């Protein structure tokens, strides 16, 4: 009989495989971040990009957060957009305005400017973060790698930053489907290679973030996005659970499930019970508390945790999380209380 | 037998009552606006607030747009936030940043600062815009009055402008439900009075815009918003169709329908057929083309109009519209082509 590493039977990994667990595992997107005084203090000394490219510091902020919160999984500390640098885009992070791409893809011809990510060397710092985080982490906890999904990366690349209406991206998609397909295919190959690299470096599972997909109609998602997300998921090394997360449009959930993944990430815009119905019983689900609830008070947090757990109804395959990243204004004690409350109220 | 005014049997009014029409009526949210060269030229001479408070100019920009586009309805040219001025909030419009409220409601005690809108005199300019638009409009076309729904107004009032996460608003809602209820009730009474004033001044129907409701979970919408939207709709003078529009979260559609209204406005995040199923057969629906489609090309526009019409399947009670306002970057000829195409492809 093969012997499994200790994390194999962790609550998170079992839930991702839809096996019963003693309690509902929980972690928080952006669990290491601005809401922590330690993180803010560090960031006064080092810029965001500098932090992401420093594996020792990146590993340390995540290990600190895991320790402080008592969560059931760690995730590589990094940023969605770093993959775009070795592909030829120039990134800058301005604390107020968010990420800016200095040389965005504006015309169909610009797509050729985006290079193929044919080797991972330029992203070695991320692989080193994976190794250091894994080696510092309790071996009963899994470490998640992650990447932006092709649509979200394409939107950043085309808009040059965050966007409200994603109009440049959609215009390229509608007016030049051939260039769009080339762009998305190149991104999908890069993302798959990047995620497999993180798995090889020591991650146990991976999460795809499609943060902007919610701006799409189901018709456009199916036609212009689904095949590429599917290509990424199919290319992931077998055996590692894949979490596929999109935010902003519950009507996309059936299509997200169709694109693949073992665990479907759900935001708060839909009840978890309705979400699971749309996703289907053959998937685990992750979510889905509104991050703003962590700005309220302990009794409201407790009430809302109970609602989410009630909607999950004790079915195997629920990983508790927020429906989006922890807000910078979150009191640390509320995040800690959330994790405790999930463990307490879900214990079977 | 009573004689009806000419607009009574217009395609728009019949569709709002779910009566069969010869073709699908169409109008566009923000059909008078920055995408038109005439509008931009006018706005070089007058600020946005100045324009809204000038009934002659406001009527003229709408009549011009109706004439140019050949749409089946006009809407009062105005802004969602003007109702907040006589209630004690100081508005400024900065073309880049959007509306700013100088004295937002930040603490529960601030709610008392928001005055009751007990008479409409300070909004006379809007009523005069209604009268002038009505008298200049072809009497076979209906004129819609409009207002922001209580949640969207509350969010502007609390955040002090547009917001990405609406965290101050939700924090007030979760931490002080009593203050929240007072705020929303006051806004609901004001909105009902305002809409009834527009009907008395000559509008034939009204639309509620809940532009920010999509940030809410169904649970929060039901608990904190639905009763107030319902109160507005119940207070509208009988006989005038009410369009209830929210954007950003298809999972709210059943609750939007539950709150009332004759026509439910739908954005592009869900197919119109699925949306109509969620809303129920006893309502008309309005929507739902992605405004970005108007930045593409005539053949794509035609294809997408056909998809929406196919999803409506010729059922009585469909009013064609975008799922959100016309984007400033829209070529005027594409907006004109859209209206023509809807009329042509839907003619029975």
Interface residues (C-beta under 8 A of the other chain):
Chain A: X165 X166 X167 X170 X171 X174 X175 X214 X215 X216 X217 X218 X219 X220 X248 X249 X250 X251 X252 X268 X269 X270 X271 X274 X290 X291 X292 X293 X295 X296 X297 X300 X307 X327 X329
Chain B: X165 X166 X167 X170 X171 X174 X175 X214 X215 X216 X217 X218 X219 X220 X248 X249 X250 X251 X252 X268 X269 X270 X271 X274 X290 X291 X292 X293 X295 X296 X297 X300 X307 X327 X329
